[in-house]
């Protein structure tokens, strides 16, 4: 029984040492690649550079690249003496700094800082350029740049990660950050408009009347006939309905009058019309 426990303990220690050796090899590869590509930070977009501690402390390099903003995604040195990176030129007021204290481990939750980092990165394009860095420029800083592309370039997680690694091959968010970025992608999809083709109805340009005045104006317009050209002022306008009634009465009176062709005498010179002999004879017969 004792020998069996010893065998299990031996295999347990062997597994731990094997995993440690694999981890050291991967870390050495990343450090080698970082040294090879560490001359300058990687330009991801026109205004976004992704780099490491080495770039963050090279003031001449930053000014040559026209960097104005620096996003530091490491904790302060007092919190993490090994991986923490200071804001090297913060006291000089040469660059605009923002720090998001993120530890590069599986227990770290980055979902709460994504929106703030994205907003800071987007703000930088109006002033110049931004360097996003962590200690090595591999996991934490690359995660922030991937999130930026997902939010403001409408990329999926896979598309954004491929876009970044194409420009910085050592970029490699850890597994926990990858899962959180995939969840962030789902949140962005849920918050996206359902119908992207729908257009917002727009009103007429220029200042608008208040709702009450606009309603009254619409009612008045419905009762009016559209007119083209200059209009008379209100006090000179005649009552259209009254004019129509007068015109109708005048027409009826005209129908009752005899139509006279040619020149006519003035009214005071006119004599009563004399009946003809035939008309007198007809009236006489009617009386009889």
Phi, psi and omega in degrees: 000318179297320179296324180295318177296322180296321180294315179298318180296321179298313180295326179296313178296322180296319180295319179297315180295323180295314179296323179294319179295319178297318180297320180294323179294316178297319180295320179295321178297316180296319180294322178295314179296322180295320178294322181294323184257015190265010179297317179220155175293157181276129178274115182268314175231178181303323184246005184241123175242142181242123185208202188231186177302320182302318180288323184294338182259001180262092185296319180297318178297316181298318180290325178294325178276002180061040175284130178244336182234146179227123176256112182257113183254043174236157175285163176298159181301327181291337177271326179218090183299337184273305187259352179288140182238127179285162170275095195299325187241027183296323181287338181283345181060028180274324182239156175265119185255152167215133179246133170240108186285102181236132174264141182271074177214170186291337183274353185283133178256114182261355185297330183284345183250355185300310185297320179295319179293319180297316180297319179294319179295321181287326179297327185297333184293341178276350183241332183169241183225163183230141171255122175256121185218157168234222180276311181249349184073035185246304190252298188293309182294322178294328178296321179294320180291321176300315179298322179298315179295323179295319185282312190256351175245007176054040177265153170285171179299314182296318179295316181294318180296318178296322179298319182286313183293334176295328182263338175220092187301334182277356178298126185200084177302142179291169187299322179295317178295323178298315180297319180292325176291325176293322175293323176297323176299317179294323177295319178296322179293321180291327182273353180289151177302140181294316182245100182289338182276351182291137180252145179277128179292132182248141178275178179295151180287156177098171180295144182250153176288154172300155184307316183294316180292324180294321179296316179296319180296321179295320179295319179294323181293326179295330184271351184256158174263134182297135179239147178245135179102179182294145182251150175289150173295157186304322186286347179260352181284140177265159177287114185294320182294319179296319178298322180295318180295317179297321180294323180294315180297319180297323179295319180295320179295322180295326180294331182282335182278152177281142179276125181250129179257131179098181182292145180240153177285156173297156184302324184284347179262352181287138176257153177299141182290131179272136177289145177283169180300321181295320180294322178295318180296320181294318179295324181294318179296322180295325179291322180291000000 
